[in-house]
Amino acid sequence: MAATELEIIYEDNHLLALAKPSGVPVVPDRTGDVSLLDLGKEHIRRSKGKRGNVFLAVVHRIDRPVSGVVCFARTSKAASRLSAQMRARQVEKVYVAVVQGAPKGEAGRISLPLRKDRRRNLVTVDGGPAGKEAHTCWELLARRSRSSLLLLHPETGRPHQLRCHCAAMGLPILGDVKYGARRDEALSGRIALHALALVVAHPVARRPLALVSPLPAGYPWEGFSPWICPGA
């Protein structure tokens, strides 16, 4: 992927919001693959004619196999203020997921503490002292014969929270073999989890700012597109 292929959701002197494709890491990792952060810096360097280092700060992340909106800060002031919003849980995050099976009911809230095993990069439900509180609200949007489309609102921001909570409900996300889903060759390492929207207070103007990433094209999203509201 090249910087010229980036899908820009929002850009001003303080923020850069990008639509991350599944499979692209937000930050550089041990694979050495190009990251969204690298691509964002290159975009600024090219579009603004900047030379040398470009400041672009990471204020939140989504997992590599997940697609959707990621917002970066272009100044240290914006980074500080956005990070403060994240810590205070003043940011609204909206995801959609295609899961195996169907939930019991139309909506609900799951509260299960989670613990991350960093060595295995795996999160498990843990009600002991090592577990951290985690809360997710969910809503059923549509059903198919073997899968369902869920709208997910994480109230906390634990690693792999949505993936683990869906699996704990007996509804693993399509393609997420790490959390019990069947292997799906059509997904080729992707999982059917998409960060649809991020609502923040603009770090300078202070107005609410809704950053929305359209659904990826193709499987498994194409059959569910009519149920997704772009302004969710």
N, C-alpha and C positions, 0 to 999 in steps of 0.2 A: 504494500500500500504506500502511495506517495502523498506528500502534503497537498498536492494539487487535487487529490481525490477526496479530501476531507469534506464531510458534510457539516457546515457551520450552522449551529442553531441560533447563537446570539454572540455578538461581539461589540465591545466598546473599549474605552481606554482602561477599564477596570477589570473586565471579565471576558473570558472566552469559553463558550459552551459548545461542545462537539458531540456528534452522534458517533459513539464507539461501535464499530462492528464486532461481532462475536469473534473471539480468537486473538484479538489484539490486546496486549497488556496495557494497563493505564500507565505504569511506570516501567523502566527497564528492569528486566529480571535475568536470571542466570542463563536463559536460552540465548540471549543476545539478539532476540527479535526486536524489530523497531517497535517503539511504544507510542501510545497516543500523546504522551508528554513530548516526546521527540518530534512528532509530526506537528503538534501545536506550535512548538518553538520555531520549526522551519517555516510554517505558514506565516508567523509574525515577521520572521526575518525577511521573507520574500515580499510580503505585502506592504511592509512598512520601510523596506530598504535599510534594515538595521544590519550593522556589522558586529562581530564579536558575540559575546554571551547575551542571551535573551532571558529576561526574568519571566518565569511562568511557574506558579506555585500550585501544588496539589492540595486540595482541601477535602476531598473525599474520593473514594474508589469504588469500582464495581469489579467483580471477578472477571478473569480473562475470558471464560466461555460465555459470559453474559453480554448482551448488547444494550445500547441505550445512551441516555444523556449523561455526560460528565462535564462538570463545570470547573474551570481553572481560574485562578486569580492572576491578574497581570501586574498588580502592585503589592507591596508588602502590607499596605493599609487594608486593601481589599482582602488579602489572605487572612489577616488577623481578625477582621470583622466577620468574615464567613466562617472561619474556624470557631469563633465564639458562638455563632448561631448553631453550628453543628453540635457543640458541646451542650448547649442549653436546650437541645431538641426543639428548636424553633424552625426547623426546615421540614417541609412536607415532602416525602418521597412516595411516588406511586409506581408500582410495578405491575406487569401482567405476566402470567405464566400459563403455559399449557401443561396440564398434569395428567398422569395416568389415572383413570377411574373417575369417580364423581364423589363430591363431598356429601356428607349427611346434613342437609339443610341448605339454605340459600346464603347465609352469611354467618360470621362468627368472629371470635377473637381467641387466639391461642397464646397462652402464657406458659412457656417452658424454659427453664434456665439452661444455658448452653455453656459448654466448655470446649476450648480448642486445643487439640493435640498438634502442636506446631511441628513436631517431627514428622508426623504423617499428613499434615495439612488437612485434618479431618475434624469436624465439629460433632459433638454428641450431646444429647440431653443429659444433664447432670444436676440433680437436686442437692448435691453436697456443697461444702464450702468453696469448692473450686468453680462451681457453676455461677454464671452471671445472668441476672434477670434479662429476659427477652420477651417482647410482646409484638404480635402481628395481628392486624385485622384483615379479614378476607371476605370477599364477596364473589359469589358465582355469577358469571356473566353469560355463559353458554355451555351447552353439553353437546358432545358427539357420542357415537356408540361406545368408544373406548377411552375417550379423553374429555377434559373439561377446561374451560378458560376461566382463570381466576384473576380478580383484581386484588392486589396485595398492598397494604399500607403498613410498613414497618414502623413501630413506635420507638424502637431502639435500633441501634446500628451494630449489632454483633456480626463477626465474620460468619459468612455462610448462613445467616439467620433464616432467610426465606427458604433456602434449599433444605435446611435441616427441619424447619417447622412443617413444610409441605410433606416431607418424608414421614415425619412423626404422625401426621394425620392419615397416613396410608396413601398419600397422593404424591409420589415422587415426580419431579419435573421431568418432562420428556428429555431424554438424552443424558440425564444426570446419573450415570452409572455409579458415581462415588456415593450417592445417597439412595441407591436401591432401584433405580430405573432400569428397564430393559435396554440393552444395547440397540441403538437405532442408527443403522449405517447411513441413512439419508441425512442425518444431522452432522456427521463427520466431525465429531468432537465438540460441537456446539451444544448448548442446552437451551430449552425453550423458556428462557427468562429474560425479560426486557424491561429496562429502566425507562418507563414511559414519560415520567414528568418529575421535575424537581422545582419546588416553589421556595424561593428565598426572598429575603429583603435585600434590595440592591445595596451594596456596602457604602455607597456614597449618597445616592438619591433617596435611599430608605424606602422606596416604593416596593410593593410586592412584585416579584418577577417570576412568571411561570415559564419554565424552560421545558419544551415538549419535543420528544424524539419520535418521529413516525415509526411504525412497525417495520421490521425488515421485510423485504420481499420474499416470496416463496414459502416453502414448507417450514414449519407447520402453521404459519400465521395466516396464509391467504384465505383459508376457510373461516377464520374468526374475525377478519377485519371489520365487518359490519357492526360488531358489538363493541368496538373500541371508540370511545369519544376522544377526539384529539385534545380537548381542553380538560381532560380528567385532572 
